[in-house]
Amino acid sequence: GVLPSTTNESLVNAKKDYFNANFEPINTSQYQYIIHANHSVFMPVKQNDKWGFLNKSFEIIIPAQYKKVKKFTEGLAFVLN
């Protein structure tokens, strides 16, 4: 059998796969990092070292052009140019 890892590894930077409602994989290779937003309509996404937002269909709705962003809360999101 495989022994459990003795190191503490974070899953934050681990590669994650996403699937649609039909259990088909969604290609996210063009994004460096996606922050899943449980209760928000939009997800922060990192692309080319800048941040923007995706909708739940993984379509860019706000292009990655910001140094920093926060998740949408009550219809608003913090962005730093």
Secondary structure as UniProt FT lines:
FT   TURN            12..13
FT   STRAND          18..19
FT   TURN            21..22
FT   STRAND          25..26
FT   TURN            29..30
FT   STRAND          33..34
FT   STRAND          43..47
FT   TURN            48..49
FT   STRAND          50..54
FT   TURN            56..57
FT   STRAND          60..66
FT   STRAND          68..69
FT   TURN            74..75
FT   STRAND          79..80
//
